[in-house]
Amino acid sequence: MTLSARAATAPDDSPEHAGAPDPNSLGFLVNDVARLLRLGFAGHVSAAGLELTGGEARALVHAVAASGARQTEIAERRGVEPMTLCGYVDKLETRGLVERQPHPGDRRAKRIVPTEAAAGALDVIMPLARGVIDEAVEGLPDEDVAALRRALEHMRAKLMKS
């Protein structure tokens, strides 16, 4: 059975449900889990008093991971439009967490460089992110978590080639 066939197969194959969208299909589940992880993370970031949104915190993590990258590269890594990332970077820059610096090879481009203050923010953000993931996988055997990671890495690799 192909992935699309598996994803589309409803647990209830009765005639009244034939062809109906299945919220338990693989596509719905992956999307719902990603959405719930983002919401959980945003709630923890808000409760931590960082004065950042979940999106801004994720943008900071990507900016640190890709230190010195162009704004457009970070937007691509995040899967957001460059203008969306621009708003996040504006806020992060105002908070003193990143700086926009000229790109040495392109006068028009700006590099996003984390400041020393970014490390302190990440010391709070990363345990929050790990906590949300730990909560999500609580009760799953380690081998299931490892299998899930392998499956998601495989899916990401296949889709990035598309």
C-alpha positions, -999 to +999 in steps of 0.1 A: +000+000+000+014+034-009+018+062+016-010+082+000-032+051+002-023+046+038-028+082+046-062+083+030-076+051+045-102+059+071-105+037+101-142+035+095-148+023+059-185+024+061-203+038+030-214+070+048-177+078+055-163+067+021-142+095+007-147+118+037-116+135+051-101+115+079-087+136+108-067+105+118-049+102+085-011+106+085-012+141+070-038+154+095-019+138+124+015+153+114-001+187+109-020+186+142+010+174+162+031+202+147+005+228+155+000+215+191+038+215+196+040+252+184+011+261+207+026+244+237+059+260+231+044+294+227+025+290+260+057+280+278+076+309+263+049+333+273+048+319+308+086+322+311+083+360+308+107+363+279+085+390+263+088+370+230+062+351+211+067+315+202+074+326+166+101+351+177+117+324+200+118+300+171+133+327+149+160+333+175+168+296+176+172+295+138+192+328+138+216+314+163+219+280+145+226+298+112+246+327+127+255+352+101+230+339+075+210+362+054+174+370+065+161+352+034+181+320+043+167+320+078+131+325+065+136+296+042+149+274+071+118+284+091+094+279+063+080+314+065+079+343+041+108+368+043+084+396+054+072+374+083+107+368+094+115+405+091+089+412+118+104+386+141+139+400+135+127+435+141+115+424+175+146+404+183+168+433+173+148+457+195+153+433+224+190+433+217+191+396+208+203+399+172+219+425+150+215+431+113+250+435+097+259+442+061+267+411+041+303+413+029+294+399-006+262+417-012+255+453-002+218+448-005+217+418+019+218+418+057+233+391+079+215+382+111+240+379+139+231+369+175+243+391+203+257+379+236+222+384+251+209+357+227+228+330+247+209+339+279+176+338+261+185+304+246+193+291+281+156+296+288+141+287+254+158+254+248+147+237+280+112+249+272+113+233+238+127+201+252+100+200+278+072+203+252+087+174+233+093+153+264+056+159+273+045+148+239+065+116+239+059+107+275+049+071+278+063+061+245+091+035+246+125+048+235+125+026+205+092+041+193+106+076+197+137+066+177+115+051+150+094+082+149+125+103+145+138+081+117+105+082+099+102+120+102+138+125+090+131+102+060+099+121+052+116+155+054+145+143+032+121+130+006+100+162+006+130+185+004+140+168-028+106+176-043 
